[in-house]
């Protein structure tokens, strides 16, 4: 199919102290979350000067993708719209319409299938299109890419760099904890989120010669009510268990995230790192793929799949994911009464 543009769709984040509360209010609108909880989460952002790194990371990725597309003769403009902060998705679609864009291919900043990481973004796109009416550009989403060879290779390179920081005399005895955003069990039961994450972890570990008994998939950033079951184990609980089993070194690899945004920085570099320091466990945090050259190459290949029918690459036990999601895939969470909502904005892969 012919496309007129590429649209990067992301979560968004504040870019100064004055943005923090309006941003959080956008994230949690309609969920009945108490203001005191928002103020608590706001402190996480203020700890970093009120600036989330995610917008700067989006700009860096756009620049890298622009260069990659130019090198391969793909002359499509790249637009950028966020779910929760400027540039907002609705404003970007209006800009695209005014520029004469009729069809766009969207890259959403999530590698895995879930309501929060895929379907909700598709719903956001459709809501923004509805605001514009019949003049809105058509927007098709790039498939999830958890088992694309370039994504696996980029992720493995990040883990390899972290493994090299383990002291030589202890190399080979360390554990690897792959982390992803926790989601409610009820949501996980109706999508392929866990299956896809486990496959990415397995492929990355195999490529590095890490045996199955030396890696685990664990979760972080739980944000639901205490009485609701969410995916476990939590990263900090897992680290405590490692510390009591004579493990000296652990590499924490946030494979469920694509950039070092706020939840990676706070939940891993602050909370998890402090827990390890208190327990005497040496923690090395692997980077995320960000704008890794192999990751950027993968995005260009995914664009070429849709533009020219280039081969749909995948490795491992499952084939390439579908381009068009079934109407009933990744259903959203049930609505709760006001005041019974989440404690913190949840966003796998943002």
VEXDREN-2710 file (C-alpha; in Angstrom, 1 decimal):
% VEXDREN-2710
k/r/px/py/pz
1/UNK/0.0/0.0/0.0
2/UNK/1.1/3.6/-0.6
3/UNK/1.6/5.7/2.5
4/UNK/2.2/9.5/2.7
5/UNK/3.9/9.7/6.1
6/UNK/5.1/7.9/9.2
7/UNK/3.6/8.6/12.6
8/UNK/5.4/8.0/15.8
9/UNK/2.9/7.5/18.6
10/UNK/4.2/7.6/22.2
11/UNK/3.1/8.1/25.8
12/UNK/4.4/11.6/26.3
13/UNK/5.9/13.2/29.4
14/UNK/6.4/16.5/31.2
15/UNK/9.3/18.7/30.1
16/UNK/9.4/21.0/33.1
17/UNK/8.1/21.2/36.7
18/UNK/5.0/23.1/35.7
19/UNK/4.0/20.3/33.3
20/UNK/4.0/17.5/35.8
21/UNK/0.5/17.8/37.4
22/UNK/-1.3/18.6/34.1
23/UNK/0.4/15.7/32.5
24/UNK/-0.6/13.3/35.3
25/UNK/-4.2/14.6/35.2
26/UNK/-4.2/13.8/31.5
27/UNK/-2.9/10.3/32.1
28/UNK/-5.4/9.5/34.8
29/UNK/-8.5/11.4/33.6
30/UNK/-11.7/9.4/34.3
31/UNK/-10.0/6.9/36.6
32/UNK/-11.0/8.4/39.9
33/UNK/-7.4/8.4/41.3
34/UNK/-7.1/10.5/44.5
35/UNK/-5.2/13.7/44.1
36/UNK/-2.8/12.7/47.0
37/UNK/-1.7/9.8/44.9
38/UNK/-1.0/12.1/41.9
39/UNK/1.1/14.3/44.2
40/UNK/3.0/11.3/45.3
41/UNK/3.8/10.2/41.7
42/UNK/4.6/13.8/40.9
43/UNK/7.5/13.6/43.3
44/UNK/9.0/10.9/41.1
45/UNK/9.1/13.4/38.3
46/UNK/10.3/16.3/40.5
47/UNK/13.2/14.1/41.6
48/UNK/14.4/14.4/38.0
49/UNK/13.7/18.1/37.7
50/UNK/10.2/17.7/36.5
51/UNK/11.4/16.4/33.2
52/UNK/10.6/13.0/31.7
53/UNK/13.3/11.8/29.3
54/UNK/10.8/10.2/27.0
55/UNK/10.2/13.2/24.7
56/UNK/13.9/13.8/24.2
57/UNK/14.2/10.1/23.4
58/UNK/11.5/10.3/20.8
59/UNK/13.2/13.2/19.2
60/UNK/16.5/11.2/19.1
61/UNK/14.8/8.2/17.6
62/UNK/13.0/10.4/14.9
63/UNK/16.4/11.8/13.9
64/UNK/18.0/8.4/13.7
65/UNK/15.1/7.0/11.7
66/UNK/15.1/10.0/9.4
67/UNK/18.7/9.3/8.5
68/UNK/18.0/5.5/8.1
69/UNK/15.1/6.2/5.8
70/UNK/17.0/8.7/3.7
71/UNK/19.9/6.3/3.3
72/UNK/17.5/3.8/1.8
73/UNK/15.5/6.1/-0.4
74/UNK/12.3/6.3/1.7
75/UNK/11.1/9.8/1.3
76/UNK/8.3/10.0/3.8
77/UNK/7.9/12.7/6.4
78/UNK/7.9/11.6/10.0
79/UNK/5.2/13.1/12.4
80/UNK/5.0/12.6/16.2
81/UNK/2.0/12.6/18.5
82/UNK/1.7/11.6/22.1
83/UNK/-1.2/10.2/24.1
84/UNK/-0.8/12.4/27.2
85/UNK/1.4/15.5/26.5
86/UNK/2.6/17.8/23.7
87/UNK/2.7/17.1/20.9
88/UNK/-0.7/15.6/21.4
89/UNK/-1.9/13.0/18.9
90/UNK/-5.0/15.0/18.0
91/UNK/-3.0/18.1/17.2
92/UNK/-0.5/16.1/15.1
93/UNK/-3.3/14.4/13.1
94/UNK/-4.7/17.9/12.4
95/UNK/-1.3/19.1/11.2
96/UNK/-1.0/16.0/9.0
97/UNK/-4.4/16.6/7.5
98/UNK/-3.6/20.3/6.8
99/UNK/-0.4/19.1/5.1
100/UNK/-2.4/16.9/2.7
101/UNK/-1.5/13.6/4.3
102/UNK/-4.1/10.9/3.4
103/UNK/-2.5/7.7/4.7
104/UNK/0.1/7.2/7.4
105/UNK/1.9/4.2/9.0
106/UNK/2.1/4.4/12.7
107/UNK/5.0/3.1/14.9
108/UNK/3.8/2.8/18.5
109/UNK/6.5/2.7/21.2
110/UNK/5.7/-0.9/22.4
111/UNK/7.1/-4.2/21.2
112/UNK/4.4/-6.4/22.8
113/UNK/0.6/-7.1/22.5
114/UNK/-1.5/-5.9/25.4
115/UNK/-4.3/-3.4/25.9
116/UNK/-2.0/-0.7/27.3
117/UNK/0.8/-1.3/24.8
118/UNK/-1.2/-1.8/21.6
119/UNK/-5.0/-1.7/21.6
120/UNK/-5.3/1.5/23.7
121/UNK/-3.0/3.3/21.3
122/UNK/-5.1/2.2/18.4
123/UNK/-8.2/3.5/20.2
124/UNK/-6.4/6.8/20.8
125/UNK/-5.6/7.1/17.1
126/UNK/-9.2/6.4/16.2
127/UNK/-10.5/8.9/18.8
128/UNK/-8.2/11.6/17.3
129/UNK/-9.4/10.7/13.8
130/UNK/-13.0/11.0/14.9
131/UNK/-12.3/14.5/16.2
132/UNK/-11.3/15.5/12.6
133/UNK/-14.1/13.7/10.9
134/UNK/-14.0/12.5/7.3
135/UNK/-10.9/14.6/6.5
136/UNK/-8.8/12.7/9.0
137/UNK/-5.8/10.7/7.5
138/UNK/-6.1/6.9/7.6
139/UNK/-3.6/5.5/10.0
140/UNK/-2.4/1.9/10.0
141/UNK/-0.2/0.5/12.8
142/UNK/3.1/-1.4/12.3
143/UNK/2.9/-4.9/13.8
144/UNK/4.4/-5.8/17.2
145/UNK/8.0/-6.9/16.8
146/UNK/9.0/-8.8/19.9
147/UNK/10.6/-11.6/17.8
148/UNK/12.1/-9.5/15.0
149/UNK/15.8/-10.6/14.7
150/UNK/17.0/-7.0/14.8
151/UNK/15.1/-6.2/18.0
152/UNK/16.5/-9.4/19.6
153/UNK/20.0/-8.5/18.5
154/UNK/19.8/-4.9/19.7
155/UNK/18.4/-6.1/23.1
156/UNK/21.1/-8.8/23.3
157/UNK/23.8/-6.2/22.7
158/UNK/22.5/-4.1/25.6
159/UNK/22.6/-7.1/27.9
160/UNK/26.1/-8.1/26.6
161/UNK/27.4/-4.6/27.5
162/UNK/26.0/-5.0/31.0
163/UNK/27.5/-8.5/31.4
164/UNK/30.9/-7.1/30.6
165/UNK/30.7/-5.0/33.8
166/UNK/30.6/-8.1/36.0
167/UNK/34.0/-8.8/37.5
168/UNK/36.0/-11.3/35.5
169/UNK/36.4/-13.7/38.4
170/UNK/32.6/-13.9/38.8
171/UNK/31.6/-13.9/35.2
172/UNK/29.3/-16.8/34.4
173/UNK/27.7/-17.0/37.8
174/UNK/25.6/-13.9/37.6
175/UNK/21.8/-13.9/37.1
176/UNK/19.9/-11.9/34.5
177/UNK/16.5/-10.4/35.5
178/UNK/14.5/-9.3/32.5
179/UNK/11.9/-6.8/33.5
180/UNK/8.6/-5.6/32.0
181/UNK/5.7/-3.5/33.2
182/UNK/3.3/-5.5/35.3
183/UNK/-0.3/-5.6/34.2
184/UNK/-3.4/-7.1/35.9
185/UNK/-3.7/-10.9/35.6
186/UNK/-7.1/-10.4/34.1
187/UNK/-5.6/-8.4/31.3
188/UNK/-2.7/-10.8/30.8
189/UNK/-5.1/-13.7/30.5
190/UNK/-6.7/-12.2/27.4
191/UNK/-3.6/-11.3/25.4
192/UNK/-0.2/-12.6/24.4
193/UNK/1.9/-10.2/26.5
194/UNK/3.5/-12.8/28.7
195/UNK/4.1/-15.3/25.9
196/UNK/5.7/-12.7/23.8
197/UNK/7.9/-11.4/26.6
198/UNK/9.1/-14.9/27.5
199/UNK/10.0/-15.5/23.8
200/UNK/12.0/-12.3/23.6
201/UNK/13.9/-13.2/26.9
202/UNK/14.6/-16.7/25.6
203/UNK/15.9/-15.5/22.3
204/UNK/18.1/-12.9/23.9
205/UNK/19.4/-15.3/26.5
206/UNK/20.1/-18.0/23.8
207/UNK/22.0/-15.6/21.6
208/UNK/24.3/-14.8/24.6
209/UNK/24.8/-18.4/25.8
210/UNK/22.8/-17.7/29.0
211/UNK/21.3/-21.0/30.2
212/UNK/17.6/-21.1/31.3
213/UNK/18.6/-21.5/35.0
214/UNK/20.4/-18.1/34.9
215/UNK/17.6/-15.8/33.8
216/UNK/14.1/-14.9/34.9
217/UNK/11.3/-12.7/33.7
218/UNK/10.1/-10.4/36.5
219/UNK/7.9/-7.3/36.6
220/UNK/8.0/-3.7/37.8
221/UNK/5.9/-0.6/38.2
222/UNK/2.8/-2.3/39.5
223/UNK/0.1/0.3/39.9
224/UNK/-3.1/-1.4/40.8
225/UNK/-5.1/-1.8/44.0
226/UNK/-3.4/-4.2/46.5
227/UNK/-6.4/-6.6/46.4
228/UNK/-6.2/-7.0/42.6
229/UNK/-3.7/-9.7/41.3
230/UNK/-1.1/-8.4/38.9
231/UNK/1.8/-10.2/37.2
232/UNK/4.6/-11.2/39.6
233/UNK/7.2/-11.5/40.9
234/UNK/8.1/-7.9/41.5
235/UNK/11.7/-6.9/40.7
236/UNK/12.6/-5.9/44.2
237/UNK/11.1/-9.1/45.7
238/UNK/13.1/-11.1/43.1
239/UNK/16.3/-9.3/44.0
240/UNK/15.7/-10.1/47.7
241/UNK/15.3/-13.7/46.8
242/UNK/18.6/-13.7/44.8
243/UNK/20.4/-12.0/47.7
244/UNK/19.4/-14.8/50.1
245/UNK/20.6/-17.5/47.6
246/UNK/24.2/-16.6/47.5
247/UNK/24.0/-14.7/44.1
248/UNK/26.6/-12.0/44.0
249/UNK/25.8/-10.2/40.7
250/UNK/22.6/-9.5/38.8
251/UNK/22.0/-7.8/35.4
252/UNK/18.7/-6.1/35.3
253/UNK/17.5/-5.8/31.7
254/UNK/14.3/-3.8/31.1
255/UNK/13.5/-5.7/27.9
256/UNK/9.8/-4.8/28.2
257/UNK/10.7/-1.1/27.7
258/UNK/12.1/0.6/24.6
259/UNK/13.7/3.6/26.2
260/UNK/15.1/4.7/29.5
261/UNK/12.0/6.7/30.5
262/UNK/10.8/7.6/33.9
263/UNK/9.7/4.1/35.1
264/UNK/13.0/2.7/34.2
265/UNK/15.0/5.5/35.8
266/UNK/12.9/5.6/39.0
267/UNK/11.8/2.0/39.6
268/UNK/15.2/0.4/38.6
269/UNK/17.9/3.0/38.9
270/UNK/16.5/4.3/42.1
271/UNK/14.3/1.8/44.0
272/UNK/15.9/-1.5/42.7
273/UNK/19.4/-0.2/42.9
274/UNK/18.9/1.0/46.5
275/UNK/17.5/-2.4/47.5
276/UNK/20.6/-4.1/46.0
277/UNK/22.9/-1.7/47.8
278/UNK/21.2/-2.4/51.1
279/UNK/21.5/-6.2/50.5
280/UNK/25.1/-6.2/49.2
281/UNK/24.0/-7.4/45.8
282/UNK/25.9/-6.1/42.8
283/UNK/23.4/-4.8/40.3
284/UNK/24.2/-3.8/36.7
285/UNK/21.4/-2.3/34.7
286/UNK/21.3/-3.0/31.0
287/UNK/20.2/-0.2/28.7
288/UNK/17.1/-0.2/26.5
289/UNK/17.3/-0.3/22.7
290/UNK/16.5/3.4/22.4
291/UNK/18.0/4.5/19.1
292/UNK/20.4/1.5/18.8
293/UNK/21.4/1.2/15.1
294/UNK/19.9/-2.4/14.9
295/UNK/16.6/-1.2/16.3
296/UNK/16.4/1.7/13.9
297/UNK/17.2/-0.7/11.1
298/UNK/14.3/-2.8/12.2
299/UNK/11.9/0.1/12.1
300/UNK/13.0/0.8/8.5
301/UNK/12.4/-2.8/7.6
302/UNK/9.0/-2.8/9.2
303/UNK/8.1/0.3/7.1
304/UNK/9.4/-1.5/4.0
305/UNK/7.2/-4.5/4.7
306/UNK/4.1/-2.3/4.4
307/UNK/5.4/-0.2/1.5
308/UNK/6.8/-2.8/-0.8
309/UNK/6.0/-6.2/0.6
310/UNK/9.6/-6.8/1.8
311/UNK/10.1/-10.0/3.8
312/UNK/8.4/-10.2/7.2
313/UNK/11.2/-11.2/9.4
314/UNK/10.9/-13.1/12.7
315/UNK/12.9/-15.7/14.6
316/UNK/12.0/-18.2/17.3
317/UNK/8.9/-20.3/17.9
318/UNK/6.3/-18.0/16.5
319/UNK/6.0/-16.3/13.2
320/UNK/5.6/-12.5/12.5
321/UNK/2.6/-11.0/14.2
322/UNK/-0.5/-9.8/12.3
323/UNK/-0.6/-6.4/10.7
324/UNK/-4.3/-5.9/11.4
325/UNK/-5.4/-6.7/14.9
326/UNK/-8.6/-8.9/15.3
327/UNK/-11.5/-6.8/16.5
328/UNK/-11.6/-8.7/19.8
329/UNK/-7.9/-8.8/20.7
330/UNK/-6.3/-7.4/23.8
331/UNK/-9.6/-6.3/25.5
332/UNK/-9.4/-3.4/28.0
333/UNK/-9.7/-3.7/31.7
334/UNK/-13.2/-3.6/33.3
335/UNK/-14.3/-0.1/34.4
336/UNK/-14.2/0.4/38.2
337/UNK/-16.2/2.8/40.3
338/UNK/-14.8/6.2/41.0
339/UNK/-12.2/6.1/43.7
340/UNK/-11.3/2.5/43.0
341/UNK/-8.8/3.2/40.2
342/UNK/-5.1/2.6/39.8
343/UNK/-2.6/4.1/42.1
344/UNK/-0.2/5.0/39.4
345/UNK/-0.4/5.4/35.6
346/UNK/0.4/2.1/34.0
347/UNK/2.0/1.9/30.6
348/UNK/3.9/-1.2/29.4
349/UNK/6.6/-0.2/27.0
350/UNK/6.1/3.5/27.1
END
